[in-house]
Amino acid sequence: MAYAVISDVHSNLHALESVLKDIGDRGIDEVYFVGDAVGYGPLPDRCLDLLRDNCTVLIAGNHDWAVLGFTSIEYFNENAVAAVNYTKEVMSDEHLEFLESFKLVKSCVERDAFFVHATPLNPENWDYLFSLKDAAVNFEVFRQKICFIGHSHTPVIIEQKSSGEMLIHKNAAEINPGSRYMVNDGSVGQPRDGDPRASYCVMNSHKIEIVRVGYEVRKTQKEMEVVGLPSRLIERLSYGY
């Protein structure tokens, strides 16, 4: 049975709605979320409502923890800090409490999968996984067949063969019996790979696929303008960077 993995919604309601509709149209009813529900976008509470109603697993990201005060924002740029402060102001106590319930990591036996926002190694450090060298270190940390991550907003599938050789797949990969995988599903709410469409992952018994879904970008941008979020965060949605 297929399932979907999503991440980095960043309070972008219209992107999330479009992704969830696409998932439903595919007949998929099991969705795993790997972090950053809030930050950057205008509608955190409404996004959290949808995540609560649709996701089997809910993982915390660095922006989620920043809003909760669990992690420092010293390394955040000024636009990200502004978004964190905005999010703190507009979120209800109920939704803050719900966000606090998100796990840092989660293992799923039936899926033979491990879920984390940043990296399996020291997940609370919010490190980025950008290279095959980074991947090799992190493959040693989990024992499951596959690990799903977010954080960089850039989709990629990394395959480690039984020989130790690693391959990079951009859009899809066949599941090989002797291989293990690390998958970044990209970002629902703020893609950064030059494609402004929302990104997520579909997984079944034989294939991993990165899926892109268009949404009403301008609608989100107008909502961001109304609440006074930084222009840099608004403009980048048009270009996917």
ChimeraX attribute file (.defattr): number of C-alpha atoms within 10 A of each C-alpha:
attribute: neighborCount
match mode: 1-to-1
recipient: residues
	/A:1	10
	/A:2	16
	/A:3	18
	/A:4	23
	/A:5	26
	/A:6	31
	/A:7	32
	/A:8	34
	/A:9	32
	/A:10	27
	/A:11	26
	/A:12	29
	/A:13	25
	/A:14	22
	/A:15	27
	/A:16	27
	/A:17	15
	/A:18	17
	/A:19	24
	/A:20	23
	/A:21	13
	/A:22	16
	/A:23	21
	/A:24	12
	/A:25	10
	/A:26	12
	/A:27	12
	/A:28	15
	/A:29	16
	/A:30	16
	/A:31	21
	/A:32	20
	/A:33	29
	/A:34	31
	/A:35	32
	/A:36	28
	/A:37	31
	/A:38	32
	/A:39	29
	/A:40	29
	/A:41	27
	/A:42	27
	/A:43	22
	/A:44	25
	/A:45	22
	/A:46	15
	/A:47	23
	/A:48	21
	/A:49	12
	/A:50	14
	/A:51	21
	/A:52	15
	/A:53	9
	/A:54	15
	/A:55	16
	/A:56	12
	/A:57	21
	/A:58	26
	/A:59	23
	/A:60	26
	/A:61	28
	/A:62	27
	/A:63	29
	/A:64	25
	/A:65	22
	/A:66	20
	/A:67	25
	/A:68	16
	/A:69	12
	/A:70	13
	/A:71	15
	/A:72	12
	/A:73	17
	/A:74	8
	/A:75	8
	/A:76	14
	/A:77	9
	/A:78	12
	/A:79	15
	/A:80	18
	/A:81	19
	/A:82	16
	/A:83	23
	/A:84	24
	/A:85	14
	/A:86	20
	/A:87	24
	/A:88	18
	/A:89	10
	/A:90	12
	/A:91	16
	/A:92	13
	/A:93	10
	/A:94	10
	/A:95	15
	/A:96	17
	/A:97	11
	/A:98	14
	/A:99	23
	/A:100	15
	/A:101	12
	/A:102	19
	/A:103	17
	/A:104	20
	/A:105	21
	/A:106	15
	/A:107	16
	/A:108	11
	/A:109	9
	/A:110	6
	/A:111	15
	/A:112	12
	/A:113	18
	/A:114	20
	/A:115	29
	/A:116	26
	/A:117	29
	/A:118	27
	/A:119	27
	/A:120	24
	/A:121	17
	/A:122	11
	/A:123	16
	/A:124	19
	/A:125	11
	/A:126	17
	/A:127	17
	/A:128	15
	/A:129	18
	/A:130	11
	/A:131	9
	/A:132	16
	/A:133	10
	/A:134	14
	/A:135	19
	/A:136	15
	/A:137	13
	/A:138	17
	/A:139	20
	/A:140	10
	/A:141	12
	/A:142	15
	/A:143	13
	/A:144	16
	/A:145	17
	/A:146	19
	/A:147	23
	/A:148	25
	/A:149	29
	/A:150	30
	/A:151	26
	/A:152	20
	/A:153	23
	/A:154	21
	/A:155	24
	/A:156	22
	/A:157	22
	/A:158	22
	/A:159	24
	/A:160	21
	/A:161	15
	/A:162	12
	/A:163	8
	/A:164	11
	/A:165	11
	/A:166	17
	/A:167	13
	/A:168	15
	/A:169	16
	/A:170	12
	/A:171	15
	/A:172	17
	/A:173	19
	/A:174	13
	/A:175	17
	/A:176	15
	/A:177	10
	/A:178	10
	/A:179	16
	/A:180	20
	/A:181	24
	/A:182	23
	/A:183	22
	/A:184	28
	/A:185	31
	/A:186	30
	/A:187	32
	/A:188	32
	/A:189	34
	/A:190	31
	/A:191	25
	/A:192	20
	/A:193	17
	/A:194	13
	/A:195	17
	/A:196	23
	/A:197	26
	/A:198	29
	/A:199	31
	/A:200	26
	/A:201	28
	/A:202	20
	/A:203	18
	/A:204	14
	/A:205	12
	/A:206	11
	/A:207	13
	/A:208	22
	/A:209	21
	/A:210	23
	/A:211	20
	/A:212	19
	/A:213	17
	/A:214	15
	/A:215	20
	/A:216	12
	/A:217	18
	/A:218	14
	/A:219	13
	/A:220	21
	/A:221	21
	/A:222	13
	/A:223	16
	/A:224	20
	/A:225	14
	/A:226	9
	/A:227	12
	/A:228	14
	/A:229	20
	/A:230	16
	/A:231	12
	/A:232	9
	/A:233	19
	/A:234	21
	/A:235	13
	/A:236	16
	/A:237	22
	/A:238	17
	/A:239	14
	/A:240	19
	/A:241	16
